[in-house]
Amino acid sequence: MFSTKSEARKYAKEKLKALFLLDISEKITDKILNWDLWQKANSILFYSALPDEINLEYLIQKSLELHKKCFLPVISGDILKYSELNNSSELKQNNFSVLEVINKTIYSDFSQLDLIFIPGLMFDSSRLRLGRGKGFYDKTLREYNKNQTTTVGIISSELVYPGNFSFIENWDLKVNYLITEQE
């Protein structure tokens, strides 16, 4: 169906415009709240959702209430790192219009995390991720994670490609789990 990443990104961005992301976000959050891996996790890297991404804000709040260690990404050059979040007053918008934790210690050892939630524009049936093109998640997790931490792709079922992407390059990230509103 897609011969290039740019074609797939264009398709995904158009598809996202027609989705009710608030409803999908709520359904995905409910699934995660009942998921044993989340329930057992103590330290979790979330993401701060862009307007066209699945929003996990309620899940972050529930995690904080349960005294889980919650982290959000920090962009450092072209590398993704992370900082601990204790409450929403610690957030500011970065150059990519993403909320980041301010004035906190920045970490880069992803093996200290139990779960990493990762957004994507699309995923294929083998859980390969198509991102926005900057490569922050792919580069960082390939270099630092070495598959020690469980990675979880978050996406609408409408954006799970039924086959395998033909354009994926060797640095593109495959997540351990994929959670949609349907599965």
C-alpha positions as CSV (number, residue, x, y, z in Angstrom):
1,M,0.0,0.0,0.0
2,F,2.8,2.5,0.9
3,S,6.1,2.5,-0.9
4,T,7.7,5.3,1.2
5,K,7.7,6.6,4.7
6,S,6.4,9.9,3.5
7,E,3.4,8.3,1.8
8,A,2.6,6.4,5.0
9,R,3.0,9.5,7.2
10,K,0.7,11.5,4.9
11,Y,-1.9,8.8,5.1
12,A,-1.6,8.6,8.9
13,K,-1.9,12.3,9.4
14,E,-5.1,12.4,7.2
15,K,-6.6,9.4,9.0
16,L,-5.9,11.0,12.4
17,K,-8.0,14.1,11.5
18,A,-11.1,11.8,11.3
19,L,-10.6,10.0,14.6
20,F,-12.1,10.8,17.9
21,L,-8.9,10.7,19.9
22,L,-10.5,11.6,23.2
23,D,-12.7,8.5,23.0
24,I,-9.8,6.3,21.8
25,S,-7.5,7.7,24.5
26,E,-10.1,6.8,27.2
27,K,-10.5,3.2,25.9
28,I,-6.7,2.7,25.7
29,T,-6.2,4.1,29.2
30,D,-8.9,1.7,30.5
31,K,-7.1,-1.3,28.9
32,I,-3.8,-0.2,30.4
33,L,-5.3,0.3,33.9
34,N,-6.3,-3.4,33.8
35,W,-3.1,-4.7,32.3
36,D,-0.9,-6.7,34.6
37,L,2.4,-5.3,33.3
38,W,1.3,-1.8,34.1
39,Q,0.0,-2.8,37.5
40,K,3.3,-4.4,38.4
41,A,5.5,-1.6,36.9
42,N,7.1,0.8,39.4
43,S,8.9,3.2,36.9
44,I,7.3,4.2,33.7
45,L,8.3,6.5,30.9
46,F,5.2,8.1,29.4
47,Y,5.1,10.7,26.6
48,S,3.4,14.1,26.5
49,A,0.9,13.7,23.7
50,L,0.8,16.0,20.7
51,P,-2.7,17.1,19.7
52,D,-2.9,14.2,17.2
53,E,-1.6,11.5,19.5
54,I,-3.3,9.2,22.0
55,N,-3.4,11.1,25.3
56,L,-2.3,9.2,28.4
57,E,-2.7,12.1,30.9
58,Y,-5.3,10.3,33.0
59,L,-3.0,7.2,33.2
60,I,-0.2,9.4,34.3
61,Q,-2.3,10.9,37.1
62,K,-3.5,7.4,38.2
63,S,0.2,6.3,38.2
64,L,1.2,9.2,40.4
65,E,-1.7,8.5,42.8
66,L,-0.4,4.9,43.1
67,H,3.1,6.2,43.9
68,K,4.6,4.9,40.7
69,K,7.7,6.7,39.4
70,C,6.5,8.6,36.3
71,F,8.9,10.1,33.8
72,L,8.5,12.2,30.6
73,P,10.9,12.5,27.7
74,V,13.4,15.4,27.4
75,I,14.9,16.2,24.1
76,S,18.7,16.7,24.4
77,G,20.2,17.5,21.0
78,D,19.0,14.6,18.9
79,I,18.8,12.2,21.8
80,L,15.8,11.4,24.0
81,K,16.4,11.4,27.7
82,Y,13.9,11.7,30.5
83,S,13.1,13.4,33.8
84,E,10.8,12.4,36.7
85,L,7.4,14.0,37.0
86,N,5.9,14.5,40.4
87,N,3.1,17.0,39.5
88,S,1.8,19.0,36.5
89,S,3.3,22.3,37.8
90,E,6.7,21.0,36.8
91,L,5.9,21.1,33.0
92,K,6.8,23.5,30.3
93,Q,6.5,23.4,26.5
94,N,9.7,22.6,24.5
95,N,10.7,23.6,21.0
96,F,8.5,20.8,19.5
97,S,5.4,22.0,21.5
98,V,5.7,19.0,23.8
99,L,5.5,19.3,27.5
100,E,8.7,18.5,29.4
101,V,9.6,18.4,33.1
102,I,11.6,21.4,34.1
103,N,14.4,21.9,36.6
104,K,14.9,18.2,37.3
105,T,17.6,15.7,36.9
106,I,17.9,14.3,33.4
107,Y,18.4,10.5,33.0
108,S,19.6,8.5,30.1
109,D,19.7,4.9,31.5
110,F,16.5,3.4,30.1
111,S,17.3,0.0,31.7
112,Q,16.1,1.6,35.0
113,L,12.5,1.8,33.6
114,D,9.9,-1.0,33.8
115,L,7.7,0.3,30.9
116,I,8.2,2.8,28.1
117,F,5.0,4.0,26.3
118,I,5.8,5.1,22.8
119,P,3.5,7.0,20.4
120,G,3.6,6.5,16.7
121,L,1.9,7.6,13.5
122,M,1.5,4.0,12.5
123,F,2.7,0.5,13.5
124,D,2.7,-2.5,11.2
125,S,1.4,-6.0,12.2
126,S,4.9,-7.0,13.4
127,R,4.9,-4.0,15.8
128,L,7.4,-1.9,13.8
129,R,6.9,1.8,14.4
130,L,6.6,4.6,11.9
131,G,7.3,7.9,13.8
132,R,7.3,11.5,12.7
133,G,10.8,11.3,11.2
134,K,13.1,12.8,13.8
135,G,14.2,9.4,15.1
136,F,14.3,10.4,18.8
137,Y,12.8,7.2,20.1
138,D,14.5,4.9,17.5
139,K,18.0,6.3,18.0
140,T,17.9,6.5,21.7
141,L,16.3,3.2,22.5
142,R,18.6,1.4,20.1
143,E,21.7,2.9,21.7
144,Y,20.7,2.9,25.4
145,N,18.0,0.3,25.9
146,K,19.3,-2.9,24.4
147,N,15.9,-4.5,24.9
148,Q,16.1,-4.4,28.7
149,T,12.9,-2.4,29.2
150,T,9.5,-3.3,28.0
151,T,8.4,-1.0,25.2
152,V,4.7,-0.4,24.4
153,G,3.4,1.2,21.3
154,I,0.2,3.2,21.7
155,I,-1.9,3.8,18.6
156,S,-5.5,3.7,17.3
157,S,-6.4,0.4,15.7
158,E,-7.2,2.4,12.5
159,L,-3.5,3.1,12.2
160,V,-2.2,-0.5,12.5
161,Y,-1.1,-1.5,9.0
162,P,-2.2,-5.1,8.4
163,G,1.0,-6.2,6.7
164,N,4.7,-5.4,7.1
165,F,6.1,-2.0,6.1
166,S,8.4,-2.4,3.1
167,F,10.2,0.8,3.7
168,I,11.5,0.2,7.3
169,E,15.2,0.7,7.9
170,N,17.4,-1.2,10.3
171,W,17.2,1.5,12.9
172,D,13.4,1.6,13.0
173,L,12.0,0.5,16.4
174,K,9.9,-2.6,17.0
175,V,8.0,-2.5,20.3
176,N,7.4,-5.4,22.6
177,Y,3.7,-4.7,22.8
178,L,1.1,-2.8,20.9
179,I,-2.0,-1.4,22.6
180,T,-5.0,-0.1,20.7
181,E,-8.6,0.6,21.7
182,Q,-9.5,-2.8,20.3
183,E,-6.6,-5.1,21.3
